[in-house]
Amino acid sequence: MLEHPTIDAVWIGLDLGTQSCRALAVDDGGVTIAHAARPLHGHRDHNRHEQDPRAWWTAAADALAIVTAKIGTRPVGGVAVCATSGTVLLTGLDGTPRTPGLMYDDARAGALAGEAQDAGADLWLKLGYRIQPAWALPKLLWWRDQGLLTGDVRLAHQPDVVAAALTGHAVESDSSHALKTGYDQLDRCWPQAVLERLRLDPAVLPPVVPPGTTLGVVCHDAAERTGLPVGTPVVAGMTDGCAAQLGAGALVPGEWNSVLGTTLALKGVSTTLLHDPTGAVYSHRAPYGDLWLPGGASSSGAGAVKSLFPGADLAILTTAAAEVAEVPLCYPLTGRGERFPFVAPQAQGFLGNGALDRPGTGTGAARAFAAVCTGVAHVERLCFDVLRGAGADVAGPISFTGGGSRNPWWNQLRCDVLGVPVRLPDDPEPARGMAVLAAGAAGGDIPAAARRLVRVRDTLEPDLARGAALAPGYDAFVTALADRAWLDPDVANQARQRNLIRFADR
């Protein structure tokens, strides 16, 4: 545990996203003191997606410099970094990048996922997940087959690059970012037998520590570049999904954070490790207590709005959608393939009886918008039904975050479909979650830090009568997915049964 600094201290979180790096400084009462973002750019080529790791440090340092200039002489209690899950690279033993960063959705190694799954099938089953094509372990096998795992190279995860630059030396990876590389979260080690079957030298993998561990302190070079005081603690972070959960304050069993951005991602708290045989759900260890953070990420979400209604005035469209009496059935998937609440590489979106295409204007656009928003709510409800079936406590409340949570009408619609209370945190984001983690590491109590640093701007209660009126639409949605053989019939039947029981008195 770090020594807790003075009450005037600020806590800084860094979020390495896909398109930008964001830095946020908050005080011990949760007030945002300063924030800044710098852009990031990548290169995509079919199923490949790379970024220059040197750009991660440049963007982080620039954002930090802006933030520290605004906070003046106030002491900085600590800084923590989160990043995209499954983004990896090879470095030298000193932490210097040797390869481009292969991003979280880079699927060049997808054909090797089966080898990785088979080599550790028993372990992955015990850990409650399956190895997916874009995870980090298949990427490591791709480097193996390219002959790059020779000499003094070591795998690193995205935040390790920034943490190494801040401290001036190579750092340990945190167990959260290491999950998709195959780290055994139960025994807290790299699985030697699995590595042997995969012909991987354990020396190529980094040492791993729990999130919240002090990795080092800000060195002189980094201090000059960023404005952070020399000696500021640098704390091991978590993946961006876990960071968003911390930033939303969802830290008690039964509480969940639903992030509606381009895609829909759910993270919650469980007293037990969940097991989902389909691989749609996987769990991180919580950085406090003997708890787990289960969740999953859908390929559908608010990205359908941007794709189907480019340039539209969403406020006008929302007003019109609220008046639509008969909403067509919709599965709002604009690409191909789903990963949660079911795994179906062949899945495609639909609107009514046809494909999910851009609508016309006027009444057609309003009906389509209402259908897309309702479809997202149905996906979200099915996610929670799957989680409940895996043994999760989903009683709520649920925190709504992400860009989609800026639409009040959509928030209430989702709340009514879910039928549980909803919290709308003030300024929730992964960077705030990292500030919470840094503060919690210093004080030895992460939930207490969240209670201080996370503020709720509004709460919603479900309209159960409206929820009952919407229930047949959810039944039809579940049936449509099962009829297409994307959703397991047993899961569909359980979801419909819960729906029937829930609204039997309505």
C-alpha positions, 0 to 999 in steps of 0.5 A: 500500500502506498503512503496516502498523500495530503488531502489536496492531492489529485489522481490521474488516470490515462486511457489509451483508446483506439482513436485517442489517449485521454488524461484526467485529473480529479481531486479526492472529492471526485471533482475534475480538475483537468482533462486533455486528449490527443489523437491516435492513428492506426493502420488497417488492412483487411483483418489487420490493425496496427498502431505505432507504440511510440505514438502511444507514449507521445500522445500520453505525454502530450495529454499529461503535459496539458493536464499538469499545466492546469493543476499547478502545484497541487501534489499528484497522488498517483497515475494509472494507465488502462488500454484496449484488451488484447493489444500486444507487441514485442519489446526488448528487455528494457521495454523498447518496442520492437514491433508494431502494436497488434490491436485488440481487433487484429485477427491475423492470427485467428487461424491459430486460436484453435491451437491455443484453445486445444492446448489449454482446453481444461484450463480455459474451461476452469477459467470460464472462457474460450480463446477467441481469434483476436485475443493476444495468445493467438497473436503470440503464436503468430509471432512464433511462426514468424520466427520473431520469438528469439533473442532478448524479446518479450511480449508486452501489453499496450499500457506497459509501453507508457508505464515503462516510459514513465518509470524509465524501465521495463515494468510488469504487466497487470493481470487484467491485460494479461488475461487474453494472453492466457494468464492463469488468474486462479493460480496467478501464474503463466500456465507452464504446461500449456506454454510447453504444448504451444512451443512457447518459451516462458521467458518471452512472457512478462512478470505479472502483478495485480492491478493497483500494484506500484510499478515504479515512480516517475523518472526525471526524463518523464517528469520533464516531458509530462510535468508530473513530479519526479517520484509520482507513483505509477500504478498497474492498471486494468483493461479499458472495460474494467476501468470504465466499470471502476469509473462508473462505481459499479463495485458491489455484487449485483451492480453492473456497468453497461457501456453503450458506445459503438458496441455494447459492453457489460461488466459487473461484480460476482462473488464466484467465477462464472462459467459460460460454455459458449465463451461469450462471458469471461471474468477478470479478478477484481483488484479488491476482495475475493471478487470477480468482474464478469462481462462481455462485449457485443458487436452491436450497439450505438454504432448502428445509429452512426452507420444507418443515420449519417448526418441526421439530427438525432434530437429530432429523430428521437422526438419522432421515434418516441411517437412510433406506435408499432416498432419493427423487430430489429437486430442492430448489427451492422457488420457480420458476426456476434460475440455476446450475448451469443457467439455466431460468426455468421450473424447479420443484422435485420430490420423487420423481415429484411436486411438492416439497410439505411432507411429513407426519411420522414416516418421511415427514418423514425420507425427505423431509429425506434427499431434500432434503439429498441433492438439495442435494448433487446440485446442488452436484456438478452446479455443480462439473461445469459449472465443470469443463466451463468450464475451472475447476480443481476439485481442491479442497479445498473450504471449506463455510460458511453455515448449512447447514454447521452440520449434520455429517451433511449436511457428510459427505454433501456431501463424499462426493458431491463426492469431494474433501477439505473444510475447515470454517473457524472463524467464516467470514463475509463480514465476516471476509473484509473484515477479511482484505482490510483487513489484506492491503491494509495489508501488501501481501499478501492471501493472507498476511493470509488465512493469519493471519486465517482458522482451520480448525476441522475437515477432512473426507475423502470416503468413496469407497465411499459416494460410489460407492454414491451415484453412481447417484442423481446420474446419475438426478438429472442425467437428470431435469433433462435430461428436463425440458429444463432442463439441456443434454443435452451437459452432462448427458452429460458429467456422467454420463461423469465420474461413470462414470469417477470410480467405475469402480474402485469 
